[in-house]
Amino acid sequence: MSPLALIGPPSATFTPSEVSYLSILPMLIVAGAALIGVLVEAFAPRAARFTAQFAVAMLGLLAAFAVIAMRAPAMIGVTLSGAVVVDGPALVFQGMVLLMGAAGLALMAERFGGRGPDAFTPSGSSVPGSQAEGLAERLGTTTEVFPLTMFALLGMMLFPASGDLLTMFVALEVLSMPLYVLTALARRRRLLSQEAALKYFLLGSFSSAFFLFGAALLYGYAGSLNLGEIGRAVGTVSGRGGLLAAGALLLFVGLLFKVGAVPFHSWTPDVYQGAPTPVTGFMAACTKVAAFGALLRLVYVGLAGSRWDWELVLWIVAGLTMVVGSVLSVSQTDIKRLLAYSSVAHAGFILVGLLAIDRAGIAAVTFYLASYGFATIAAFGIVLLVRARGSEATHISQWAGLGRRAPVLAAGMGLLLMGFAGIPLTSGFTAKFAVFAAAVAHAGAAGVVLTVIGVLSSAVTAYVYFRIVVLMFFSEPGGAPVDVLRPSAGGATAIGVGLLTTVVLGVFPAPLLALAASASQFLW
Amino acid sequence: MSPIVLMSTPMTSVSALAPASPVVTAAGTSASAFPWLTLIGAIPLLGALLLFALPGRAQVGRALALGFSLLAFVVSVVAATRFDPGSTAQFQLGERLEWIPQFGVSYSLGVDGMGIAMIVMSTIIVPVCVLAGWHDVPEGGRRRNVYFAWMLLLEAMIIGVFASTDVFLFYVFFEAMLVPVYFLIGSYGGPQRHAAATKFLLVSLAGGLVMLAAVIGVYVLGPGGPDGFLVERLTGLSFDPLVERLLFVGFFLAFAIKAPMWPVHTWLPQAASQATPATSTLLVGILDKVGTFGMIRFCLQMFPEASRWATPVVIVLALVSIVFGAAVAIGQDDMLRLIAYTSISHFGFIVLGIFAFTHVAGAGSVLYMVNHGFSTAAMFLMAGMLAQRRGSVRISDYGGWQRVTPVLAGCFLVTGLATLSLPGMGSFVSEFLVMLGTFQRYPWAAAVSSLGIILAAIYILLWYQRVMTGPKPEGLERVPDLTGREKWVMAPLIAAFLVLGFYPAPVLDVINPSVSSTLQHAGVTEPRPTNPAPAGAMNGSAK
């Protein structure tokens, strides 16, 4: 049977596909808000631009979330000829992306009394401190970050809801492009930021190319780009197993790059360090959620039947990601790089849950992402507040004695770090338990081995996190004075939500676990 | 003092120890109409939160801490009176709420005799520690309030540990209590406190995380369902032998670190010498008992087969701990390190008794946990009082102090005698029971362990001699003897030595049914007391 026979002849008449507008309404709202943002940027008077942009973006996100929260059961369905699949996992991931996006946006909008967002430069190409920059500073604001973020969020919402590989690729590009730009816009340490953006862009383009090539190979195998079709083809198509295995692995390269799994993690520390801190938080949380959503759909819908072909590779990747992420975080001296390596380790833990290949795994991954995402945004939000001579104090020695200077802030950071370390009664513990339990129960001996690697890696990362706690609470303040800025209401809310989820998901995780479990059925 | 002398002393406890029918079909949990156990834990928790919230200038912090800890003590005593030693239920005062049904976790509390004994012991020691730590943070203010807040938080979690009848819930408290201890050591204490706190945390966390893997394994292999983590549902399961042994090792390692046993004891001397005496008391007196408690509650009950498999190794490790701890203690110049090493020796006795699998030794071990709590508390607090007066913890800096502070010296002597298990002190009864019970099954082990008693006499008496006797030291005329507060610190502890030494029957009555039940779950039969079974008899006595 040739691939052509599977596709059939092109149909003579054009039939427009059915569109369930309710299902894609949240995405439409976000897209609309992004487009309005572009218009605001072009036409609104400069003085009103910040307020207008922030309001449009925030309202768009909250409205989209409200639609999901209120109408979720009615929204479930396959639409746009199978290009978009709105099912339980898709809705949960979209909801998470929206809420985390709102939190990230609130931190991006932090002005600290200035005119525009504090973290971004109005003119990325000018030399810092030059006349040209002064002019740009006077004339412009940096409000284009809001529509950019909204476009990225649109891609992130589409990513886990993609029914076929082409839609998934489009979503991947839509979410990546704005992030490349946002990464380059740091006001301070601009060269670092631009270098990071270039690195991210080049490596990201490579990974996209891998993804595309993998999609082509899978099309060659199954005769369709639709994930459901690919999944069905696994049992029936014979003789082209090489295409399937190679295609699957290339797709994994593309997606594992986005989640920052070893060996595709090398961009993470540089980009996390170089990007404006609120963007780092946004990226760490939302990109990870979206990419894991897509990875879940790819694995569970498209490739579960062929797991024997690629499982071993992903086990190794998961194990390496945990070990490398946790071990390399030990030697970091920059808090943003440290959190970057910690995010690599977290990606490994999440992969362990994903590899359960069971509904329990889906629920566990969802829960992990929810607890990690909000906490990581809050952690970067706190990094944003700690300043030395106007610039962020990212060297960890500058955090020494912070517990004396700003006890509430330091206590908040300490709580978040304990969550990352997985101390019981924080969300991090429940999340780790969920992924490891799923792996032990459903992934056999490999699950057990990965769990043992995972708990040992957790012990290593705990050392890293508690080292910061030691610095903050037990050490004397260092030489250069460190200031702590007061966040605005929005920023404080974003940080507060992170702290609150860390405690609430640790002490009362049952409701979210129930939600995640009830929304763990993929459609195709 | 040789074992023969010990044997010839009158035994108040043997009658209490011979239950008419030791086979109690203990099963299930009898629920309690009133949530006593939650209340005992909630009082210090509330106190801790209040103290965290207090403004820095509030001076009432420590008084509040004392009040809350005393209230918890009163409530725990009332709860203990509601405990019926004759009941056939495995756990009493039970409470159960659904917590995380997806994981099979319930908020499920309950105590057996051992649990209630440990809880009451804890609630006695915590107010003593609060009182002993009255001046530990001289600058006062917020930092002092937080010190006591961590203590109360630790108490709440310890009560949770002793009262949990859900493995997951136990694990949550077991790990979460590292945080208050970490801050107690790391923020308040000697110059190397950071390193000590970090070492303590990492070693404990590593053990705990390995245990987490075992906890997950137990649930996955267990009956599952929304209450699949209940201890009573996880006992009597039959695992694959290899799997059971791995799970056992996962649990045992965490408990051995906590207990601490040789060779995973290295964190303790460092932590105990850097922490404040009150923190060390909480650490060694109460917190480390969680290790031996966990061995009885979880290792023996859930993995009886593997426990018997591991017995030879564990017994040897326990004997090494006994002799090693005592021998190293003799050579210590730092008083706090000395006490830490004596504790390693004593924990060896407790573990020996647990893994002897006889009723007498088991009851002795549980009683030992209680007694050791009091005697170690007294040791650390005495050392702290000395150090406060002299400004040094080095034994070589002392000499002739019984002429300066006679009351302190007297208390010190009583405490020391309790530590070396003089007849009439509570620790004598428990040590004797452990050795007697061990002798029934492993005469050689009992013989080796008696070395520990001889060494104990050496390190205590030598210590007393070097600190208290000798010519009156110069320039210490103004050093005060025990203050009123310090007398109140020592009085309950010394009373506890004597009461448990002369009349341990009530405590043994409470402990005995839980020991029988544990041994029954472990599936071992008693060796015939008149004709001690040879070491190999265990294999034949499997259920």
Interface residues (C-beta under 8 A of the other chain):
Chain A: A363 M418 G422 I423 P424 L425 F429 T430 K432 F433 A434 F436 A437 V440 A441 V448 T451 V452 V455 L456 S458 A459 A462 Y463 F466 R467 V470 F473 F474 S475 P509 A510 L513 A514 A517
Chain B: E98 W99 I100 P101 Q102 F103 Y171 V172 F173 F174 E175 A176 L178 V179 Y182 F183 G186 S187 R193 H194 A197 T198 L201 L202 L205 A206 L209 V210 L212 A213 I216 G217 Y219 V220
